[in-house]
Amino acid sequence: MTLKYLVSRDFTKRILQCLILIFILILVSNKLKSQNENYQEFLVLQSNDTLFGDIRRVNDPLHDRNGFFIESNTIERKLIPTEEIIAYKNSKGEFYYKKSILRFGNPSFHFFQLLFKGKVSLYKYQSDFYLEKNKKLYKLKNTESNKKNKEGDVVVKYNKEYISTLNVLLSDCYGLYDKITSLNLTYKSLVHILKNYHECNNQKYKIFIDEKRLNPSLEIGTFIGLSTSWTSSRISTNRINELTGIRWNNIFFGVDLKYKLRSSSSYFILISPHYISNYTYSVETIATANKYWIYNYNLTFEFDQLDIPFGFGKEFSESKNVPYFGIGYTYTRFLNVSTNYLVRRKPKTGNIGEENIFENSTQKLEPNNSFGIWTVVGVNFSISDKFKVINRLRYQANNFYLNSGRIQGGDKTFNYHQLKFELGLLF
């Protein structure tokens, strides 16, 4: 009995080379990051005092806590209420200023992210952009309305009110009119037009988020997990054969590498190598050899499993509890592989108790490789300023080709499925 791979050795080598390149990219870019600007966090208070330290935002109305925790070598951990703060800078190097806007007809204070600072500044709050000129905020709107076309079909029309707002605020640079008229409401387009405006008027400006500059980040963690496995099989010559004998509740352990090209990005690369031991599967066939005997053939696999999943993911929140989704490929290495071949027979007209062992042999196999796919959903919970809890559910599927000439029923292809719950710490 041998295990054949669905992928060639050359393909295996290429995948391993890609993994090595990813590790090199992570190491090099994080070395570059250490040479970049050191983003130190701080709070600016109403008194114009600036407090430097590790900060974490808190919004807990149930316990009447709304503000920022701050802690440093000189400041014991304490909560600064939101009403005492006028601005802050977080660990990603992002600047936020407290601004007042009308919501439901009443003034309301919120923290706006500063994207561009100059005579006309650009802010973002949630998904909306705002311009500030002479200390007054202007929301850039692009509302929708329904309109019927000539055929009577209802179509969506984008009203683009932001074009009129830009034309008024940037009217002292006449050459921008045509560019503003064709402008899309995106960060890149707005920064570009503001740069042109300030250069037109010889005004100084500063871009606070430069999409061309990388600010990579790497989070490293460790986790343990519990896996449940099942299989589905396709028999090439005998469809009644089934793959049975599943061992449940296998415990495993691994490490996590979560990498971002930009620390502020919601997209990341995820590599999570982990090791699982003591898996058991068996292939069982019952066949009639002649009019006198019935044979029961059982082939059992036992192996340890090394998985190296690598892929991409996306986060869906910037709060302290971050839900995310990921998908990718996994390289799987089977170690300590052994098989047990057991043949039992009984008279065709006999009882189960008359069954006897015809053959029982054990064989060690060489380590084997496989490739599969995986997907994961999870939530990372912040338990402190520096630690996050990894909490996720992973589905993984591999495909194998099994050739067992000794078992009646011929060759077999089977899919190997795993559901894994993973829990750990991210630093």
C-alpha positions as CSV (number, residue, x, y, z in Angstrom):
1,M,0.0,0.0,0.0
2,T,1.4,3.4,-1.0
3,L,0.2,7.0,-0.8
4,K,0.5,9.0,-4.1
5,Y,0.5,12.8,-4.1
6,L,-2.0,14.9,-6.1
7,V,0.8,17.5,-6.6
8,S,4.2,17.1,-8.2
9,R,7.5,17.4,-6.3
10,D,8.3,20.5,-8.4
11,F,5.0,22.2,-7.3
12,T,5.8,21.3,-3.7
13,K,9.2,22.9,-4.1
14,R,7.7,26.1,-5.6
15,I,5.2,26.4,-2.7
16,L,8.1,26.0,-0.1
17,Q,10.0,28.7,-2.0
18,C,7.0,31.0,-1.7
19,L,6.8,30.4,2.0
20,I,10.5,31.2,2.4
21,L,10.1,34.5,0.4
22,I,7.1,35.5,2.6
23,F,9.2,35.0,5.7
24,I,12.1,37.0,4.2
25,L,9.6,39.8,3.3
26,I,8.3,39.9,6.9
27,L,11.8,40.1,8.3
28,V,13.1,42.7,5.9
29,S,10.1,45.0,6.1
30,N,10.0,45.0,9.9
31,K,13.7,45.9,9.9
32,L,12.7,48.9,7.7
33,K,9.9,49.7,10.0
34,S,12.3,50.1,12.9
35,Q,14.1,52.7,10.9
36,N,10.9,54.6,10.2
37,E,9.3,57.2,12.4
38,N,8.6,55.9,16.0
39,Y,4.9,56.4,16.5
40,Q,4.6,57.3,20.1
41,E,1.0,57.5,21.5
42,F,-0.3,60.6,23.3
43,L,-3.4,62.4,24.6
44,V,-3.9,66.2,24.3
45,L,-6.1,67.6,27.1
46,Q,-8.3,70.6,27.3
47,S,-5.6,72.2,29.5
48,N,-3.2,71.9,26.5
49,D,-1.2,69.4,28.5
50,T,0.1,66.4,26.5
51,L,0.3,62.9,28.1
52,F,2.6,60.4,26.5
53,G,2.2,56.6,27.0
54,D,0.3,53.5,25.9
55,I,-3.4,54.4,25.3
56,R,-6.5,52.4,24.7
57,R,-9.9,53.8,24.0
58,V,-12.9,52.6,26.1
59,N,-16.6,53.0,25.4
60,D,-18.5,51.3,28.2
61,P,-21.7,53.1,28.9
62,L,-22.9,50.3,31.2
63,H,-20.2,51.1,33.7
64,D,-20.2,54.8,32.9
65,R,-16.7,54.6,31.4
66,N,-16.0,56.6,28.2
67,G,-12.5,57.8,27.4
68,F,-9.0,56.5,27.2
69,F,-6.8,54.4,29.5
70,I,-3.2,55.7,29.5
71,E,-0.2,54.1,31.1
72,S,3.6,54.8,31.0
73,N,6.7,54.7,33.1
74,T,5.7,57.9,34.8
75,I,1.9,57.6,34.7
76,E,0.0,54.9,36.5
77,R,-2.8,53.3,34.5
78,K,-5.8,55.6,34.7
79,L,-8.9,56.6,32.7
80,I,-9.1,60.1,31.1
81,P,-12.7,61.0,30.3
82,T,-13.5,61.9,26.8
83,E,-14.7,65.4,27.7
84,E,-11.2,66.2,28.9
85,I,-9.5,65.2,25.6
86,I,-9.2,67.4,22.5
87,A,-6.9,65.1,20.4
88,Y,-4.9,61.9,20.5
89,K,-2.4,59.9,18.5
90,N,-2.8,56.1,18.5
91,S,-0.2,53.3,18.1
92,K,-0.7,53.3,14.3
93,G,0.4,56.9,14.0
94,E,-3.1,58.2,13.3
95,F,-4.1,61.6,14.5
96,Y,-7.7,62.2,15.8
97,Y,-9.2,65.6,16.8
98,K,-12.5,66.2,18.6
99,K,-15.0,68.0,16.4
100,S,-18.6,69.0,16.8
101,I,-21.2,68.1,14.2
102,L,-25.0,68.2,14.2
103,R,-26.7,64.9,14.7
104,F,-30.5,64.7,14.9
105,G,-30.5,68.5,15.1
106,N,-28.2,68.6,18.2
107,P,-24.4,69.3,18.4
108,S,-22.4,66.1,19.1
109,F,-18.7,65.7,19.7
110,H,-16.8,63.0,17.9
111,F,-13.1,62.2,17.1
112,F,-12.3,62.8,13.5
113,Q,-9.2,61.3,11.8
114,L,-6.9,64.0,10.3
115,L,-5.8,63.0,6.8
116,F,-4.5,66.3,5.4
117,K,-3.6,69.5,7.2
118,G,-3.3,72.9,5.6
119,K,-5.4,76.0,4.8
120,V,-8.1,73.5,3.9
121,S,-7.8,70.3,6.0
122,L,-9.3,66.9,5.3
123,Y,-10.9,64.7,8.0
124,K,-12.7,61.4,8.1
125,Y,-15.4,60.3,10.4
126,Q,-16.7,56.7,10.0
127,S,-17.1,56.5,6.1
128,D,-17.7,60.3,5.6
129,F,-15.1,62.9,4.5
130,Y,-15.1,66.5,5.9
131,L,-13.2,69.6,4.9
132,E,-12.3,72.3,7.4
133,K,-11.7,75.9,6.4
134,N,-11.5,78.8,8.8
135,K,-12.4,76.4,11.7
136,K,-15.7,75.4,10.1
137,L,-16.5,71.8,9.0
138,Y,-18.1,71.0,5.6
139,K,-19.4,67.5,5.0
140,L,-18.7,66.1,1.5
141,K,-22.0,64.6,0.4
142,N,-22.9,62.2,-2.4
143,T,-26.5,61.3,-1.8
144,E,-28.5,58.9,-4.0
145,S,-31.9,59.4,-5.6
146,N,-34.1,57.2,-7.8
147,K,-35.0,58.4,-11.3
148,K,-36.8,56.8,-14.3
149,N,-35.1,56.6,-17.6
150,K,-36.7,56.8,-21.0
151,E,-37.6,53.2,-20.9
152,G,-39.4,53.6,-17.6
153,D,-36.9,51.7,-15.5
154,V,-35.9,53.1,-12.2
155,V,-32.1,53.9,-12.0
156,V,-30.0,55.3,-9.1
157,K,-28.6,58.7,-9.6
158,Y,-25.6,60.0,-7.6
159,N,-26.2,63.7,-6.8
160,K,-22.5,64.6,-6.1
161,E,-23.2,67.6,-3.9
162,Y,-19.5,67.4,-2.8
163,I,-18.5,69.0,-6.2
164,S,-20.3,72.2,-5.4
165,T,-18.8,72.3,-1.9
166,L,-15.3,71.9,-3.3
167,N,-15.8,74.5,-5.9
168,V,-16.8,77.0,-3.2
169,L,-14.0,76.2,-0.7
170,L,-11.3,76.1,-3.4
171,S,-12.6,79.0,-5.5
172,D,-9.5,81.1,-5.0
173,C,-7.6,78.7,-7.4
174,Y,-9.6,79.0,-10.6
175,G,-7.5,76.4,-12.5
176,L,-9.0,73.5,-10.5
177,Y,-12.6,73.9,-11.7
178,D,-12.4,71.2,-14.4
179,K,-10.5,68.8,-12.1
180,I,-13.1,69.3,-9.4
181,T,-16.0,68.7,-11.8
182,S,-14.7,65.2,-12.7
183,L,-13.5,64.3,-9.2
184,N,-14.5,61.1,-7.5
185,L,-15.2,61.1,-3.8
186,T,-12.1,59.0,-2.7
187,Y,-9.2,59.6,-0.4
188,K,-6.7,59.6,-3.2
189,S,-8.6,62.0,-5.3
190,L,-9.3,64.4,-2.4
191,V,-5.6,64.5,-1.3
192,H,-4.5,65.1,-4.9
193,I,-6.9,68.1,-5.4
194,L,-5.9,69.6,-2.0
195,K,-2.2,69.3,-2.9
196,N,-2.9,71.1,-6.2
197,Y,-4.9,73.8,-4.3
198,H,-2.1,74.5,-1.7
199,E,0.6,74.5,-4.4
200,C,-1.5,76.9,-6.4
201,N,-1.6,79.3,-3.5
202,N,2.0,78.6,-2.2
203,Q,0.5,77.3,1.0
204,K,2.2,74.8,3.3
205,Y,0.5,71.4,3.9
206,K,1.1,68.0,5.4
207,I,-0.2,64.6,4.4
208,F,-0.9,62.4,7.5
209,I,-1.6,59.2,5.7
210,D,0.7,58.5,2.7
211,E,-0.5,55.5,0.7
212,K,2.9,55.2,-1.0
213,R,4.8,54.7,2.3
214,L,4.7,51.3,3.9
215,N,4.3,51.0,7.7
216,P,4.5,47.2,8.1
217,S,3.4,45.4,11.3
218,L,3.9,41.9,12.6
219,E,2.0,40.2,15.4
220,I,3.2,36.9,16.8
221,G,1.2,34.6,18.9
222,T,0.8,31.0,20.1
223,F,-2.3,28.9,20.4
224,I,-3.7,25.5,21.3
225,G,-6.7,23.9,19.6
226,L,-9.2,21.1,19.4
227,S,-9.9,19.4,16.1
228,T,-12.7,17.2,14.8
229,S,-12.2,15.2,11.6
230,W,-14.4,13.4,9.1
231,T,-14.0,12.0,5.6
232,S,-15.8,11.5,2.3
233,S,-14.6,8.9,-0.2
234,R,-14.9,8.0,-3.9
235,I,-14.2,4.4,-4.8
236,S,-13.1,3.9,-8.4
237,T,-14.1,0.3,-8.7
238,N,-16.5,-0.4,-5.8
239,R,-18.9,2.3,-4.6
240,I,-20.0,0.4,-1.5
241,N,-16.6,0.8,0.2
242,E,-16.5,3.4,2.9
243,L,-13.8,5.2,4.8
244,T,-14.5,4.8,8.6
245,G,-12.8,4.9,11.9
246,I,-12.5,8.6,12.9
247,R,-10.7,9.7,16.1
248,W,-12.3,12.8,17.6
249,N,-11.0,15.6,19.9
250,N,-7.4,15.7,18.8
251,I,-5.4,18.4,20.7
252,F,-2.8,20.5,18.8
253,F,-0.6,23.5,19.3
254,G,0.9,26.1,17.0
255,V,2.2,29.6,16.4
256,D,0.6,32.6,14.6
257,L,2.2,35.1,12.3
258,K,-0.1,38.0,11.4
259,Y,1.5,40.5,9.0
260,K,0.3,43.8,7.5
261,L,2.1,45.9,4.8
262,R,0.5,48.9,6.5
263,S,-0.4,48.8,10.2
264,S,-3.6,50.8,9.5
265,S,-4.8,48.3,6.8
266,S,-7.7,45.9,7.4
267,Y,-6.0,43.3,5.2
268,F,-3.3,40.9,6.4
269,I,-1.2,37.8,5.7
270,L,-1.7,34.9,8.1
271,I,0.6,32.0,8.6
272,S,-0.3,29.5,11.4
273,P,1.9,26.4,11.5
274,H,0.6,23.8,14.0
275,Y,1.2,20.1,14.9
276,I,-1.5,17.5,15.5
277,S,-0.7,14.0,16.8
278,N,-2.4,10.5,16.9
279,Y,-4.9,10.6,14.0
280,T,-6.5,7.2,13.1
281,Y,-8.5,6.3,9.9
282,S,-9.5,3.0,8.5
283,V,-10.7,1.6,5.2
284,E,-13.0,-1.4,5.5
285,T,-14.3,-3.8,2.7
286,I,-16.5,-6.9,3.0
287,A,-16.3,-9.3,0.0
288,T,-17.3,-12.8,-0.9
289,A,-14.3,-14.9,-2.0
290,N,-16.2,-18.0,-3.1
291,K,-19.4,-19.8,-2.1
292,Y,-17.8,-20.9,1.2
293,W,-16.1,-17.8,2.7
294,I,-16.8,-14.1,3.4
295,Y,-13.7,-11.9,4.0
296,N,-13.5,-8.6,5.9
297,Y,-10.6,-6.5,4.9
298,N,-9.5,-3.6,7.2
299,L,-6.7,-1.2,6.6
300,T,-5.9,1.3,9.4
301,F,-3.8,4.5,9.2
302,E,-2.1,6.1,12.1
303,F,-0.1,9.4,11.7
304,D,0.9,12.7,13.1
305,Q,0.2,15.8,11.1
306,L,2.1,19.1,10.5
307,D,0.0,21.8,8.9
308,I,1.4,25.1,7.6
309,P,-1.6,27.2,6.5
310,F,-0.8,30.4,4.7
311,G,-3.3,32.9,3.2
312,F,-5.0,36.3,3.4
313,G,-7.6,37.8,5.7
314,K,-9.7,40.9,6.4
315,E,-10.6,42.6,9.6
316,F,-14.1,44.1,10.0
317,S,-13.7,46.5,13.0
318,E,-11.2,48.9,14.5
319,S,-12.5,48.4,18.1
320,K,-10.8,46.3,20.8
321,N,-12.7,43.2,19.7
322,V,-11.9,42.6,16.0
323,P,-13.9,40.1,13.9
324,Y,-12.1,38.8,10.9
325,F,-12.2,36.3,8.0
326,G,-9.4,34.4,6.2
327,I,-8.8,32.0,3.4
328,G,-5.8,30.3,1.8
329,Y,-3.8,27.1,1.1
330,T,-2.2,24.7,3.5
331,Y,0.8,22.5,3.2
332,T,0.4,19.3,5.2
333,R,3.2,16.9,6.1
334,F,2.3,13.4,7.5
335,L,4.8,12.0,10.0
336,N,5.1,8.8,11.9
337,V,2.8,7.1,9.4
338,S,2.0,3.4,10.0
339,T,-0.6,1.0,8.6
340,N,-2.2,-2.1,10.0
341,Y,-3.7,-4.7,7.6
342,L,-6.2,-7.0,9.2
343,V,-8.2,-9.7,7.3
344,R,-10.9,-11.6,9.0
345,R,-13.0,-14.4,7.4
346,K,-16.0,-16.5,8.3
347,P,-18.1,-19.2,6.7
348,K,-20.7,-17.7,4.3
349,T,-23.4,-19.5,6.3
350,G,-21.9,-19.0,9.7
351,N,-22.4,-16.6,12.6
352,I,-20.4,-13.6,13.6
353,G,-18.8,-15.5,16.5
354,E,-17.2,-17.9,14.0
355,E,-15.1,-15.2,12.4
356,N,-11.3,-15.7,12.7
357,I,-8.2,-13.6,11.8
358,F,-6.8,-14.6,8.5
359,E,-3.9,-12.0,8.4
360,N,-2.7,-9.2,10.7
361,S,0.4,-7.1,9.7
362,T,1.8,-3.7,10.5
363,Q,3.9,-1.5,8.2
364,K,5.8,1.8,8.7
365,L,5.6,4.3,5.8
366,E,7.7,7.3,4.7
367,P,6.4,10.8,5.6
368,N,4.0,12.1,3.0
369,N,2.9,15.6,1.7
370,S,-0.4,17.0,0.7
371,F,-1.9,20.4,-0.2
372,G,-5.4,21.6,0.8
373,I,-7.5,24.7,1.3
374,W,-8.7,26.4,4.5
375,T,-11.0,29.1,5.7
376,V,-11.3,30.7,9.1
377,V,-13.6,33.1,11.0
378,G,-12.8,34.5,14.4
379,V,-12.6,37.4,16.8
380,N,-9.5,38.7,18.5
381,F,-10.3,40.2,22.0
382,S,-8.0,42.8,23.5
383,I,-7.4,41.9,27.2
384,S,-4.7,44.6,27.7
385,D,-2.8,47.2,25.7
386,K,-0.3,44.6,24.5
387,F,-2.2,41.2,24.4
388,K,-5.0,39.9,22.4
389,V,-6.9,36.6,22.7
390,I,-7.1,34.5,19.6
391,N,-10.5,32.9,19.2
392,R,-11.4,31.3,15.9
393,L,-12.9,28.4,14.0
394,R,-11.0,26.9,11.0
395,Y,-12.2,24.5,8.3
396,Q,-9.6,22.6,6.3
397,A,-9.9,20.1,3.5
398,N,-7.1,17.9,1.9
399,N,-7.4,15.4,-0.9
400,F,-5.5,12.1,-1.2
401,Y,-5.1,9.2,-3.6
402,L,-4.9,5.8,-1.9
403,N,-3.7,2.8,-3.9
404,S,-4.2,-0.5,-2.0
405,G,-3.9,-3.5,-4.3
406,R,-4.4,-5.8,-1.3
407,I,-7.9,-4.6,-0.6
408,Q,-10.6,-5.7,-2.9
409,G,-12.4,-2.7,-4.4
410,G,-9.2,-1.2,-6.0
411,D,-8.0,2.4,-5.9
412,K,-9.6,5.0,-3.7
413,T,-9.6,8.8,-3.7
414,F,-10.8,10.5,-0.5
415,N,-11.3,13.9,0.9
416,Y,-10.0,14.6,4.4
417,H,-12.0,17.3,6.3
418,Q,-11.1,19.0,9.6
419,L,-12.9,21.5,11.8
420,K,-10.6,23.2,14.3
421,F,-11.3,25.4,17.2
422,E,-8.2,27.5,18.1
423,L,-7.5,29.6,21.2
424,G,-4.4,31.5,22.1
425,L,-2.6,34.8,22.7
426,L,-1.3,37.4,20.2
427,F,1.5,39.8,21.2
